[in-house]
Amino acid sequence: MDVIGSVVVSGIVVTVGFLLARITSARSEELKERIDRLEDRVDKRMAAFQASVDGMRSDLTAVALAVGARPRGGQAGSRR
């Protein structure tokens, strides 16, 4: 009798473990998809932000040149 009880309990444990693994796997896939969508949205926003910064940099350069500022020597963007 003890052997049959052990086999039944083992079967229940295996079945529950299998079900939990399936549920966890499905949830994991769902989270991966959500993270991928979020990453795409962040990439698009960062690209738009970079374009905006580039435009402002270009505008500031045009204003500086219009008022007679001279380019700095050395590397571009260096702080001396």
mmCIF file of the N, C-alpha and C atoms, coordinates in Angstrom:
data_MODEL
# 
_entry.id   MODEL 
# 
loop_
_atom_site.group_PDB 
_atom_site.id 
_atom_site.type_symbol 
_atom_site.label_atom_id 
_atom_site.label_alt_id 
_atom_site.label_comp_id 
_atom_site.label_asym_id 
_atom_site.label_entity_id 
_atom_site.label_seq_id 
_atom_site.pdbx_PDB_ins_code 
_atom_site.Cartn_x 
_atom_site.Cartn_y 
_atom_site.Cartn_z 
_atom_site.occupancy 
_atom_site.B_iso_or_equiv 
_atom_site.pdbx_formal_charge 
_atom_site.auth_seq_id 
_atom_site.auth_comp_id 
_atom_site.auth_asym_id 
_atom_site.auth_atom_id 
_atom_site.pdbx_PDB_model_num 
ATOM 1   N N  . MET A 1 1  ? 0.810  -1.200 0.000   1.00 0.00 ? 1  MET A N  1 
ATOM 2   C CA . MET A 1 1  ? 0.000  0.000  0.000   1.00 0.00 ? 1  MET A CA 1 
ATOM 3   C C  . MET A 1 1  ? 0.856  1.268  0.000   1.00 0.00 ? 1  MET A C  1 
ATOM 4   N N  . ASP A 1 2  ? 1.963  1.224  0.734   1.00 0.00 ? 2  ASP A N  1 
ATOM 5   C CA . ASP A 1 2  ? 2.811  2.405  0.775   1.00 0.00 ? 2  ASP A CA 1 
ATOM 6   C C  . ASP A 1 2  ? 3.391  2.727  -0.605  1.00 0.00 ? 2  ASP A C  1 
ATOM 7   N N  . VAL A 1 3  ? 3.657  1.685  -1.377  1.00 0.00 ? 3  VAL A N  1 
ATOM 8   C CA . VAL A 1 3  ? 4.222  1.887  -2.711  1.00 0.00 ? 3  VAL A CA 1 
ATOM 9   C C  . VAL A 1 3  ? 3.196  2.557  -3.617  1.00 0.00 ? 3  VAL A C  1 
ATOM 10  N N  . ILE A 1 4  ? 1.958  2.117  -3.551  1.00 0.00 ? 4  ILE A N  1 
ATOM 11  C CA . ILE A 1 4  ? 0.910  2.704  -4.385  1.00 0.00 ? 4  ILE A CA 1 
ATOM 12  C C  . ILE A 1 4  ? 0.686  4.169  -3.992  1.00 0.00 ? 4  ILE A C  1 
ATOM 13  N N  . GLY A 1 5  ? 0.676  4.451  -2.709  1.00 0.00 ? 5  GLY A N  1 
ATOM 14  C CA . GLY A 1 5  ? 0.523  5.832  -2.234  1.00 0.00 ? 5  GLY A CA 1 
ATOM 15  C C  . GLY A 1 5  ? 1.660  6.713  -2.710  1.00 0.00 ? 5  GLY A C  1 
ATOM 16  N N  . SER A 1 6  ? 2.877  6.181  -2.651  1.00 0.00 ? 6  SER A N  1 
ATOM 17  C CA . SER A 1 6  ? 4.046  6.940  -3.113  1.00 0.00 ? 6  SER A CA 1 
ATOM 18  C C  . SER A 1 6  ? 3.969  7.210  -4.609  1.00 0.00 ? 6  SER A C  1 
ATOM 19  N N  . VAL A 1 7  ? 3.522  6.239  -5.377  1.00 0.00 ? 7  VAL A N  1 
ATOM 20  C CA . VAL A 1 7  ? 3.404  6.404  -6.820  1.00 0.00 ? 7  VAL A CA 1 
ATOM 21  C C  . VAL A 1 7  ? 2.335  7.445  -7.149  1.00 0.00 ? 7  VAL A C  1 
ATOM 22  N N  . VAL A 1 8  ? 1.209  7.398  -6.432  1.00 0.00 ? 8  VAL A N  1 
ATOM 23  C CA . VAL A 1 8  ? 0.135  8.371  -6.669  1.00 0.00 ? 8  VAL A CA 1 
ATOM 24  C C  . VAL A 1 8  ? 0.608  9.779  -6.335  1.00 0.00 ? 8  VAL A C  1 
ATOM 25  N N  . VAL A 1 9  ? 1.249  9.943  -5.190  1.00 0.00 ? 9  VAL A N  1 
ATOM 26  C CA . VAL A 1 9  ? 1.753  11.262 -4.790  1.00 0.00 ? 9  VAL A CA 1 
ATOM 27  C C  . VAL A 1 9  ? 2.805  11.741 -5.791  1.00 0.00 ? 9  VAL A C  1 
ATOM 28  N N  . SER A 1 10 ? 3.673  10.847 -6.225  1.00 0.00 ? 10 SER A N  1 
ATOM 29  C CA . SER A 1 10 ? 4.697  11.226 -7.208  1.00 0.00 ? 10 SER A CA 1 
ATOM 30  C C  . SER A 1 10 ? 4.048  11.670 -8.516  1.00 0.00 ? 10 SER A C  1 
ATOM 31  N N  . GLY A 1 11 ? 3.009  10.956 -8.934  1.00 0.00 ? 11 GLY A N  1 
ATOM 32  C CA . GLY A 1 11 ? 2.297  11.340 -10.152 1.00 0.00 ? 11 GLY A CA 1 
ATOM 33  C C  . GLY A 1 11 ? 1.651  12.702 -10.034 1.00 0.00 ? 11 GLY A C  1 
ATOM 34  N N  . ILE A 1 12 ? 1.067  12.976 -8.877  1.00 0.00 ? 12 ILE A N  1 
ATOM 35  C CA . ILE A 1 12 ? 0.447  14.293 -8.650  1.00 0.00 ? 12 ILE A CA 1 
ATOM 36  C C  . ILE A 1 12 ? 1.506  15.386 -8.674  1.00 0.00 ? 12 ILE A C  1 
ATOM 37  N N  . VAL A 1 13 ? 2.638  15.136 -8.020  1.00 0.00 ? 13 VAL A N  1 
ATOM 38  C CA . VAL A 1 13 ? 3.721  16.140 -7.988  1.00 0.00 ? 13 VAL A CA 1 
ATOM 39  C C  . VAL A 1 13 ? 4.232  16.409 -9.398  1.00 0.00 ? 13 VAL A C  1 
ATOM 40  N N  . VAL A 1 14 ? 4.416  15.366 -10.190 1.00 0.00 ? 14 VAL A N  1 
ATOM 41  C CA . VAL A 1 14 ? 4.904  15.529 -11.563 1.00 0.00 ? 14 VAL A CA 1 
ATOM 42  C C  . VAL A 1 14 ? 3.881  16.299 -12.396 1.00 0.00 ? 14 VAL A C  1 
ATOM 43  N N  . THR A 1 15 ? 2.609  15.962 -12.244 1.00 0.00 ? 15 THR A N  1 
ATOM 44  C CA . THR A 1 15 ? 1.559  16.639 -13.007 1.00 0.00 ? 15 THR A CA 1 
ATOM 45  C C  . THR A 1 15 ? 1.479  18.128 -12.655 1.00 0.00 ? 15 THR A C  1 
ATOM 46  N N  . VAL A 1 16 ? 1.494  18.432 -11.370 1.00 0.00 ? 16 VAL A N  1 
ATOM 47  C CA . VAL A 1 16 ? 1.453  19.832 -10.938 1.00 0.00 ? 16 VAL A CA 1 
ATOM 48  C C  . VAL A 1 16 ? 2.700  20.568 -11.417 1.00 0.00 ? 16 VAL A C  1 
ATOM 49  N N  . GLY A 1 17 ? 3.856  19.934 -11.321 1.00 0.00 ? 17 GLY A N  1 
ATOM 50  C CA . GLY A 1 17 ? 5.089  20.556 -11.809 1.00 0.00 ? 17 GLY A CA 1 
ATOM 51  C C  . GLY A 1 17 ? 5.026  20.850 -13.289 1.00 0.00 ? 17 GLY A C  1 
ATOM 52  N N  . PHE A 1 18 ? 4.496  19.898 -14.062 1.00 0.00 ? 18 PHE A N  1 
ATOM 53  C CA . PHE A 1 18 ? 4.354  20.094 -15.497 1.00 0.00 ? 18 PHE A CA 1 
ATOM 54  C C  . PHE A 1 18 ? 3.405  21.255 -15.801 1.00 0.00 ? 18 PHE A C  1 
ATOM 55  N N  . LEU A 1 19 ? 2.274  21.304 -15.112 1.00 0.00 ? 19 LEU A N  1 
ATOM 56  C CA . LEU A 1 19 ? 1.316  22.396 -15.324 1.00 0.00 ? 19 LEU A CA 1 
ATOM 57  C C  . LEU A 1 19 ? 1.918  23.749 -14.965 1.00 0.00 ? 19 LEU A C  1 
ATOM 58  N N  . LEU A 1 20 ? 2.625  23.803 -13.857 1.00 0.00 ? 20 LEU A N  1 
ATOM 59  C CA . LEU A 1 20 ? 3.265  25.066 -13.468 1.00 0.00 ? 20 LEU A CA 1 
ATOM 60  C C  . LEU A 1 20 ? 4.320  25.488 -14.483 1.00 0.00 ? 20 LEU A C  1 
ATOM 61  N N  . ALA A 1 21 ? 5.055  24.528 -15.014 1.00 0.00 ? 21 ALA A N  1 
ATOM 62  C CA . ALA A 1 21 ? 6.064  24.839 -16.032 1.00 0.00 ? 21 ALA A CA 1 
ATOM 63  C C  . ALA A 1 21 ? 5.406  25.403 -17.290 1.00 0.00 ? 21 ALA A C  1 
ATOM 64  N N  . ARG A 1 22 ? 4.282  24.835 -17.694 1.00 0.00 ? 22 ARG A N  1 
ATOM 65  C CA . ARG A 1 22 ? 3.567  25.324 -18.883 1.00 0.00 ? 22 ARG A CA 1 
ATOM 66  C C  . ARG A 1 22 ? 3.042  26.737 -18.662 1.00 0.00 ? 22 ARG A C  1 
ATOM 67  N N  . ILE A 1 23 ? 2.441  26.965 -17.491 1.00 0.00 ? 23 ILE A N  1 
ATOM 68  C CA . ILE A 1 23 ? 1.894  28.290 -17.180 1.00 0.00 ? 23 ILE A CA 1 
ATOM 69  C C  . ILE A 1 23 ? 3.017  29.322 -17.130 1.00 0.00 ? 23 ILE A C  1 
ATOM 70  N N  . THR A 1 24 ? 4.112  28.972 -16.483 1.00 0.00 ? 24 THR A N  1 
ATOM 71  C CA . THR A 1 24 ? 5.245  29.885 -16.359 1.00 0.00 ? 24 THR A CA 1 
ATOM 72  C C  . THR A 1 24 ? 5.858  30.173 -17.723 1.00 0.00 ? 24 THR A C  1 
ATOM 73  N N  . SER A 1 25 ? 5.946  29.166 -18.559 1.00 0.00 ? 25 SER A N  1 
ATOM 74  C CA . SER A 1 25 ? 6.513  29.345 -19.891 1.00 0.00 ? 25 SER A CA 1 
ATOM 75  C C  . SER A 1 25 ? 5.655  30.296 -20.724 1.00 0.00 ? 25 SER A C  1 
ATOM 76  N N  . ALA A 1 26 ? 4.350  30.114 -20.662 1.00 0.00 ? 26 ALA A N  1 
ATOM 77  C CA . ALA A 1 26 ? 3.451  30.996 -21.417 1.00 0.00 ? 26 ALA A CA 1 
ATOM 78  C C  . ALA A 1 26 ? 3.559  32.430 -20.921 1.00 0.00 ? 26 ALA A C  1 
ATOM 79  N N  . ARG A 1 27 ? 3.626  32.597 -19.614 1.00 0.00 ? 27 ARG A N  1 
ATOM 80  C CA . ARG A 1 27 ? 3.750  33.936 -19.037 1.00 0.00 ? 27 ARG A CA 1 
ATOM 81  C C  . ARG A 1 27 ? 5.083  34.571 -19.420 1.00 0.00 ? 27 ARG A C  1 
ATOM 82  N N  . SER A 1 28 ? 6.111  33.748 -19.440 1.00 0.00 ? 28 SER A N  1 
ATOM 83  C CA . SER A 1 28 ? 7.434  34.238 -19.821 1.00 0.00 ? 28 SER A CA 1 
ATOM 84  C C  . SER A 1 28 ? 7.430  34.736 -21.263 1.00 0.00 ? 28 SER A C  1 
ATOM 85  N N  . GLU A 1 29 ? 6.803  33.995 -22.151 1.00 0.00 ? 29 GLU A N  1 
ATOM 86  C CA . GLU A 1 29 ? 6.723  34.416 -23.558 1.00 0.00 ? 29 GLU A CA 1 
ATOM 87  C C  . GLU A 1 29 ? 5.953  35.726 -23.682 1.00 0.00 ? 29 GLU A C  1 
ATOM 88  N N  . GLU A 1 30 ? 4.876  35.843 -22.926 1.00 0.00 ? 30 GLU A N  1 
ATOM 89  C CA . GLU A 1 30 ? 4.085  37.074 -22.958 1.00 0.00 ? 30 GLU A CA 1 
ATOM 90  C C  . GLU A 1 30 ? 4.916  38.262 -22.491 1.00 0.00 ? 30 GLU A C  1 
ATOM 91  N N  . LEU A 1 31 ? 5.678  38.063 -21.432 1.00 0.00 ? 31 LEU A N  1 
ATOM 92  C CA . LEU A 1 31 ? 6.520  39.153 -20.927 1.00 0.00 ? 31 LEU A CA 1 
ATOM 93  C C  . LEU A 1 31 ? 7.615  39.510 -21.923 1.00 0.00 ? 31 LEU A C  1 
ATOM 94  N N  . LYS A 1 32 ? 8.186  38.520 -22.583 1.00 0.00 ? 32 LYS A N  1 
ATOM 95  C CA . LYS A 1 32 ? 9.207  38.797 -23.598 1.00 0.00 ? 32 LYS A CA 1 
ATOM 96  C C  . LYS A 1 32 ? 8.629  39.639 -24.727 1.00 0.00 ? 32 LYS A C  1 
ATOM 97  N N  . GLU A 1 33 ? 7.419  39.317 -25.162 1.00 0.00 ? 33 GLU A N  1 
ATOM 98  C CA . GLU A 1 33 ? 6.776  40.088 -26.226 1.00 0.00 ? 33 GLU A CA 1 
ATOM 99  C C  . GLU A 1 33 ? 6.522  41.525 -25.785 1.00 0.00 ? 33 GLU A C  1 
ATOM 100 N N  . ARG A 1 34 ? 6.069  41.697 -24.552 1.00 0.00 ? 34 ARG A N  1 
ATOM 101 C CA . ARG A 1 34 ? 5.812  43.052 -24.052 1.00 0.00 ? 34 ARG A CA 1 
ATOM 102 C C  . ARG A 1 34 ? 7.104  43.847 -23.964 1.00 0.00 ? 34 ARG A C  1 
ATOM 103 N N  . ILE A 1 35 ? 8.173  43.209 -23.515 1.00 0.00 ? 35 ILE A N  1 
ATOM 104 C CA . ILE A 1 35 ? 9.467  43.894 -23.415 1.00 0.00 ? 35 ILE A CA 1 
ATOM 105 C C  . ILE A 1 35 ? 9.962  44.279 -24.798 1.00 0.00 ? 35 ILE A C  1 
ATOM 106 N N  . ASP A 1 36 ? 9.779  43.399 -25.779 1.00 0.00 ? 36 ASP A N  1 
ATOM 107 C CA . ASP A 1 36 ? 10.190 43.722 -27.156 1.00 0.00 ? 36 ASP A CA 1 
ATOM 108 C C  . ASP A 1 36 ? 9.421  44.917 -27.692 1.00 0.00 ? 36 ASP A C  1 
ATOM 109 N N  . ARG A 1 37 ? 8.111  44.962 -27.440 1.00 0.00 ? 37 ARG A N  1 
ATOM 110 C CA . ARG A 1 37 ? 7.313  46.113 -27.897 1.00 0.00 ? 37 ARG A CA 1 
ATOM 111 C C  . ARG A 1 37 ? 7.770  47.390 -27.198 1.00 0.00 ? 37 ARG A C  1 
ATOM 112 N N  . LEU A 1 38 ? 8.050  47.302 -25.905 1.00 0.00 ? 38 LEU A N  1 
ATOM 113 C CA . LEU A 1 38 ? 8.516  48.471 -25.157 1.00 0.00 ? 38 LEU A CA 1 
ATOM 114 C C  . LEU A 1 38 ? 9.866  48.946 -25.694 1.00 0.00 ? 38 LEU A C  1 
ATOM 115 N N  . GLU A 1 39 ? 10.737 47.999 -25.988 1.00 0.00 ? 39 GLU A N  1 
ATOM 116 C CA . GLU A 1 39 ? 12.043 48.351 -26.531 1.00 0.00 ? 39 GLU A CA 1 
ATOM 117 C C  . GLU A 1 39 ? 11.903 49.074 -27.871 1.00 0.00 ? 39 GLU A C  1 
ATOM 118 N N  . ASP A 1 40 ? 11.001 48.603 -28.712 1.00 0.00 ? 40 ASP A N  1 
ATOM 119 C CA . ASP A 1 40 ? 10.767 49.258 -30.003 1.00 0.00 ? 40 ASP A CA 1 
ATOM 120 C C  . ASP A 1 40 ? 10.267 50.689 -29.803 1.00 0.00 ? 40 ASP A C  1 
ATOM 121 N N  . ARG A 1 41 ? 9.336  50.868 -28.865 1.00 0.00 ? 41 ARG A N  1 
ATOM 122 C CA . ARG A 1 41 ? 8.810  52.217 -28.605 1.00 0.00 ? 41 ARG A CA 1 
ATOM 123 C C  . ARG A 1 41 ? 9.904  53.139 -28.077 1.00 0.00 ? 41 ARG A C  1 
ATOM 124 N N  . VAL A 1 42 ? 10.733 52.636 -27.185 1.00 0.00 ? 42 VAL A N  1 
ATOM 125 C CA . VAL A 1 42 ? 11.818 53.465 -26.641 1.00 0.00 ? 42 VAL A CA 1 
ATOM 126 C C  . VAL A 1 42 ? 12.808 53.822 -27.747 1.00 0.00 ? 42 VAL A C  1 
ATOM 127 N N  . ASP A 1 43 ? 13.131 52.856 -28.613 1.00 0.00 ? 43 ASP A N  1 
ATOM 128 C CA . ASP A 1 43 ? 14.047 53.136 -29.720 1.00 0.00 ? 43 ASP A CA 1 
ATOM 129 C C  . ASP A 1 43 ? 13.507 54.231 -30.634 1.00 0.00 ? 43 ASP A C  1 
ATOM 130 N N  . LYS A 1 44 ? 12.211 54.173 -30.932 1.00 0.00 ? 44 LYS A N  1 
ATOM 131 C CA . LYS A 1 44 ? 11.605 55.201 -31.796 1.00 0.00 ? 44 LYS A CA 1 
ATOM 132 C C  . LYS A 1 44 ? 11.656 56.567 -31.129 1.00 0.00 ? 44 LYS A C  1 
ATOM 133 N N  . ARG A 1 45 ? 11.352 56.612 -29.843 1.00 0.00 ? 45 ARG A N  1 
ATOM 134 C CA . ARG A 1 45 ? 11.375 57.900 -29.136 1.00 0.00 ? 45 ARG A CA 1 
ATOM 135 C C  . ARG A 1 45 ? 12.793 58.455 -29.040 1.00 0.00 ? 45 ARG A C  1 
ATOM 136 N N  . MET A 1 46 ? 13.763 57.574 -28.807 1.00 0.00 ? 46 MET A N  1 
ATOM 137 C CA . MET A 1 46 ? 15.150 58.047 -28.726 1.00 0.00 ? 46 MET A CA 1 
ATOM 138 C C  . MET A 1 46 ? 15.632 58.565 -30.072 1.00 0.00 ? 46 MET A C  1 
ATOM 139 N N  . ALA A 1 47 ? 15.205 57.920 -31.157 1.00 0.00 ? 47 ALA A N  1 
ATOM 140 C CA . ALA A 1 47 ? 15.580 58.390 -32.494 1.00 0.00 ? 47 ALA A CA 1 
ATOM 141 C C  . ALA A 1 47 ? 14.982 59.771 -32.750 1.00 0.00 ? 47 ALA A C  1 
ATOM 142 N N  . ALA A 1 48 ? 13.721 59.967 -32.348 1.00 0.00 ? 48 ALA A N  1 
ATOM 143 C CA . ALA A 1 48 ? 13.080 61.271 -32.518 1.00 0.00 ? 48 ALA A CA 1 
ATOM 144 C C  . ALA A 1 48 ? 13.772 62.322 -31.655 1.00 0.00 ? 48 ALA A C  1 
ATOM 145 N N  . PHE A 1 49 ? 14.134 61.939 -30.439 1.00 0.00 ? 49 PHE A N  1 
ATOM 146 C CA . PHE A 1 49 ? 14.831 62.867 -29.544 1.00 0.00 ? 49 PHE A CA 1 
ATOM 147 C C  . PHE A 1 49 ? 16.193 63.250 -30.126 1.00 0.00 ? 49 PHE A C  1 
ATOM 148 N N  . GLN A 1 50 ? 16.927 62.274 -30.658 1.00 0.00 ? 50 GLN A N  1 
ATOM 149 C CA . GLN A 1 50 ? 18.235 62.555 -31.249 1.00 0.00 ? 50 GLN A CA 1 
ATOM 150 C C  . GLN A 1 50 ? 18.092 63.490 -32.446 1.00 0.00 ? 50 GLN A C  1 
ATOM 151 N N  . ALA A 1 51 ? 17.062 63.287 -33.253 1.00 0.00 ? 51 ALA A N  1 
ATOM 152 C CA . ALA A 1 51 ? 16.834 64.170 -34.398 1.00 0.00 ? 51 ALA A CA 1 
ATOM 153 C C  . ALA A 1 51 ? 16.549 65.586 -33.927 1.00 0.00 ? 51 ALA A C  1 
ATOM 154 N N  . SER A 1 52 ? 15.796 65.713 -32.844 1.00 0.00 ? 52 SER A N  1 
ATOM 155 C CA . SER A 1 52 ? 15.494 67.026 -32.285 1.00 0.00 ? 52 SER A CA 1 
ATOM 156 C C  . SER A 1 52 ? 16.760 67.713 -31.775 1.00 0.00 ? 52 SER A C  1 
ATOM 157 N N  . VAL A 1 53 ? 17.602 66.949 -31.080 1.00 0.00 ? 53 VAL A N  1 
ATOM 158 C CA . VAL A 1 53 ? 18.866 67.513 -30.573 1.00 0.00 ? 53 VAL A CA 1 
ATOM 159 C C  . VAL A 1 53 ? 19.755 67.927 -31.737 1.00 0.00 ? 53 VAL A C  1 
ATOM 160 N N  . ASP A 1 54 ? 19.825 67.104 -32.765 1.00 0.00 ? 54 ASP A N  1 
ATOM 161 C CA . ASP A 1 54 ? 20.636 67.449 -33.936 1.00 0.00 ? 54 ASP A CA 1 
ATOM 162 C C  . ASP A 1 54 ? 20.135 68.732 -34.593 1.00 0.00 ? 54 ASP A C  1 
ATOM 163 N N  . GLY A 1 55 ? 18.815 68.871 -34.664 1.00 0.00 ? 55 GLY A N  1 
ATOM 164 C CA . GLY A 1 55 ? 18.241 70.093 -35.238 1.00 0.00 ? 55 GLY A CA 1 
ATOM 165 C C  . GLY A 1 55 ? 18.576 71.317 -34.410 1.00 0.00 ? 55 GLY A C  1 
ATOM 166 N N  . MET A 1 56 ? 18.494 71.187 -33.079 1.00 0.00 ? 56 MET A N  1 
ATOM 167 C CA . MET A 1 56 ? 18.840 72.327 -32.213 1.00 0.00 ? 56 MET A CA 1 
ATOM 168 C C  . MET A 1 56 ? 20.314 72.673 -32.337 1.00 0.00 ? 56 MET A C  1 
ATOM 169 N N  . ARG A 1 57 ? 21.161 71.664 -32.436 1.00 0.00 ? 57 ARG A N  1 
ATOM 170 C CA . ARG A 1 57 ? 22.595 71.904 -32.584 1.00 0.00 ? 57 ARG A CA 1 
ATOM 171 C C  . ARG A 1 57 ? 22.864 72.659 -33.884 1.00 0.00 ? 57 ARG A C  1 
ATOM 172 N N  . SER A 1 58 ? 22.190 72.240 -34.935 1.00 0.00 ? 58 SER A N  1 
ATOM 173 C CA . SER A 1 58 ? 22.354 72.906 -36.224 1.00 0.00 ? 58 SER A CA 1 
ATOM 174 C C  . SER A 1 58 ? 21.882 74.358 -36.149 1.00 0.00 ? 58 SER A C  1 
ATOM 175 N N  . ASP A 1 59 ? 20.736 74.584 -35.501 1.00 0.00 ? 59 ASP A N  1 
ATOM 176 C CA . ASP A 1 59 ? 20.216 75.942 -35.355 1.00 0.00 ? 59 ASP A CA 1 
ATOM 177 C C  . ASP A 1 59 ? 21.161 76.809 -34.533 1.00 0.00 ? 59 ASP A C  1 
ATOM 178 N N  . LEU A 1 60 ? 21.674 76.253 -33.438 1.00 0.00 ? 60 LEU A N  1 
ATOM 179 C CA . LEU A 1 60 ? 22.608 77.031 -32.598 1.00 0.00 ? 60 LEU A CA 1 
ATOM 180 C C  . LEU A 1 60 ? 23.893 77.355 -33.348 1.00 0.00 ? 60 LEU A C  1 
ATOM 181 N N  . THR A 1 61 ? 24.360 76.435 -34.152 1.00 0.00 ? 61 THR A N  1 
ATOM 182 C CA . THR A 1 61 ? 25.558 76.698 -34.956 1.00 0.00 ? 61 THR A CA 1 
ATOM 183 C C  . THR A 1 61 ? 25.296 77.824 -35.946 1.00 0.00 ? 61 THR A C  1 
ATOM 184 N N  . ALA A 1 62 ? 24.134 77.798 -36.575 1.00 0.00 ? 62 ALA A N  1 
ATOM 185 C CA . ALA A 1 62 ? 23.789 78.862 -37.532 1.00 0.00 ? 62 ALA A CA 1 
ATOM 186 C C  . ALA A 1 62 ? 23.712 80.211 -36.835 1.00 0.00 ? 62 ALA A C  1 
ATOM 187 N N  . VAL A 1 63 ? 23.127 80.275 -35.649 1.00 0.00 ? 63 VAL A N  1 
ATOM 188 C CA . VAL A 1 63 ? 23.036 81.536 -34.902 1.00 0.00 ? 63 VAL A CA 1 
ATOM 189 C C  . VAL A 1 63 ? 24.422 82.016 -34.507 1.00 0.00 ? 63 VAL A C  1 
ATOM 190 N N  . ALA A 1 64 ? 25.249 81.082 -34.022 1.00 0.00 ? 64 ALA A N  1 
ATOM 191 C CA . ALA A 1 64 ? 26.602 81.468 -33.609 1.00 0.00 ? 64 ALA A CA 1 
ATOM 192 C C  . ALA A 1 64 ? 27.395 82.021 -34.785 1.00 0.00 ? 64 ALA A C  1 
ATOM 193 N N  . LEU A 1 65 ? 27.297 81.389 -35.921 1.00 0.00 ? 65 LEU A N  1 
ATOM 194 C CA . LEU A 1 65 ? 28.022 81.879 -37.098 1.00 0.00 ? 65 LEU A CA 1 
ATOM 195 C C  . LEU A 1 65 ? 27.450 83.208 -37.578 1.00 0.00 ? 65 LEU A C  1 
ATOM 196 N N  . ALA A 1 66 ? 26.142 83.407 -37.412 1.00 0.00 ? 66 ALA A N  1 
ATOM 197 C CA . ALA A 1 66 ? 25.517 84.661 -37.846 1.00 0.00 ? 66 ALA A CA 1 
ATOM 198 C C  . ALA A 1 66 ? 25.975 85.832 -36.990 1.00 0.00 ? 66 ALA A C  1 
ATOM 199 N N  . VAL A 1 67 ? 26.271 85.611 -35.725 1.00 0.00 ? 67 VAL A N  1 
ATOM 200 C CA . VAL A 1 67 ? 26.709 86.714 -34.860 1.00 0.00 ? 67 VAL A CA 1 
ATOM 201 C C  . VAL A 1 67 ? 28.220 86.882 -34.875 1.00 0.00 ? 67 VAL A C  1 
ATOM 202 N N  . GLY A 1 68 ? 28.904 86.057 -35.675 1.00 0.00 ? 68 GLY A N  1 
ATOM 203 C CA . GLY A 1 68 ? 30.334 86.249 -35.853 1.00 0.00 ? 68 GLY A CA 1 
ATOM 204 C C  . GLY A 1 68 ? 31.213 85.393 -34.961 1.00 0.00 ? 68 GLY A C  1 
ATOM 205 N N  . ALA A 1 69 ? 30.680 84.379 -34.338 1.00 0.00 ? 69 ALA A N  1 
ATOM 206 C CA . ALA A 1 69 ? 31.513 83.494 -33.516 1.00 0.00 ? 69 ALA A CA 1 
ATOM 207 C C  . ALA A 1 69 ? 32.424 82.689 -34.433 1.00 0.00 ? 69 ALA A C  1 
ATOM 208 N N  . ARG A 1 70 ? 33.639 82.475 -33.951 1.00 0.00 ? 70 ARG A N  1 
ATOM 209 C CA . ARG A 1 70 ? 34.590 81.691 -34.727 1.00 0.00 ? 70 ARG A CA 1 
ATOM 210 C C  . ARG A 1 70 ? 34.634 80.268 -34.195 1.00 0.00 ? 70 ARG A C  1 
ATOM 211 N N  . PRO A 1 71 ? 34.839 79.310 -35.100 1.00 0.00 ? 71 PRO A N  1 
ATOM 212 C CA . PRO A 1 71 ? 34.957 77.920 -34.646 1.00 0.00 ? 71 PRO A CA 1 
ATOM 213 C C  . PRO A 1 71 ? 36.164 77.758 -33.721 1.00 0.00 ? 71 PRO A C  1 
ATOM 214 N N  . ARG A 1 72 ? 36.033 76.883 -32.744 1.00 0.00 ? 72 ARG A N  1 
ATOM 215 C CA . ARG A 1 72 ? 37.151 76.597 -31.840 1.00 0.00 ? 72 ARG A CA 1 
ATOM 216 C C  . ARG A 1 72 ? 38.191 75.758 -32.554 1.00 0.00 ? 72 ARG A C  1 
ATOM 217 N N  . GLY A 1 73 ? 39.406 75.864 -32.087 1.00 0.00 ? 73 GLY A N  1 
ATOM 218 C CA . GLY A 1 73 ? 40.460 75.005 -32.614 1.00 0.00 ? 73 GLY A CA 1 
ATOM 219 C C  . GLY A 1 73 ? 40.403 73.656 -31.930 1.00 0.00 ? 73 GLY A C  1 
ATOM 220 N N  . GLY A 1 74 ? 41.093 72.687 -32.479 1.00 0.00 ? 74 GLY A N  1 
ATOM 221 C CA . GLY A 1 74 ? 41.112 71.355 -31.861 1.00 0.00 ? 74 GLY A CA 1 
ATOM 222 C C  . GLY A 1 74 ? 39.908 70.535 -32.265 1.00 0.00 ? 74 GLY A C  1 
ATOM 223 N N  . GLN A 1 75 ? 39.566 69.600 -31.396 1.00 0.00 ? 75 GLN A N  1 
ATOM 224 C CA . GLN A 1 75 ? 38.453 68.705 -31.694 1.00 0.00 ? 75 GLN A CA 1 
ATOM 225 C C  . GLN A 1 75 ? 37.128 69.431 -31.596 1.00 0.00 ? 75 GLN A C  1 
ATOM 226 N N  . ALA A 1 76 ? 36.203 69.004 -32.408 1.00 0.00 ? 76 ALA A N  1 
ATOM 227 C CA . ALA A 1 76 ? 34.866 69.589 -32.364 1.00 0.00 ? 76 ALA A CA 1 
ATOM 228 C C  . ALA A 1 76 ? 34.221 69.233 -31.022 1.00 0.00 ? 76 ALA A C  1 
ATOM 229 N N  . GLY A 1 77 ? 33.641 70.221 -30.382 1.00 0.00 ? 77 GLY A N  1 
ATOM 230 C CA . GLY A 1 77 ? 32.955 69.981 -29.130 1.00 0.00 ? 77 GLY A CA 1 
ATOM 231 C C  . GLY A 1 77 ? 33.844 69.964 -27.911 1.00 0.00 ? 77 GLY A C  1 
ATOM 232 N N  . SER A 1 78 ? 35.116 70.238 -28.076 1.00 0.00 ? 78 SER A N  1 
ATOM 233 C CA . SER A 1 78 ? 36.003 70.221 -26.914 1.00 0.00 ? 78 SER A CA 1 
ATOM 234 C C  . SER A 1 78 ? 35.754 71.458 -26.056 1.00 0.00 ? 78 SER A C  1 
ATOM 235 N N  . ARG A 1 79 ? 35.942 71.325 -24.784 1.00 0.00 ? 79 ARG A N  1 
ATOM 236 C CA . ARG A 1 79 ? 35.730 72.442 -23.860 1.00 0.00 ? 79 ARG A CA 1 
ATOM 237 C C  . ARG A 1 79 ? 37.081 72.967 -23.400 1.00 0.00 ? 79 ARG A C  1 
ATOM 238 N N  . ARG A 1 80 ? 37.446 74.104 -23.906 1.00 0.00 ? 80 ARG A N  1 
ATOM 239 C CA . ARG A 1 80 ? 38.712 74.726 -23.496 1.00 0.00 ? 80 ARG A CA 1 
ATOM 240 C C  . ARG A 1 80 ? 38.477 76.084 -22.925 1.00 0.00 ? 80 ARG A C  1 
# 
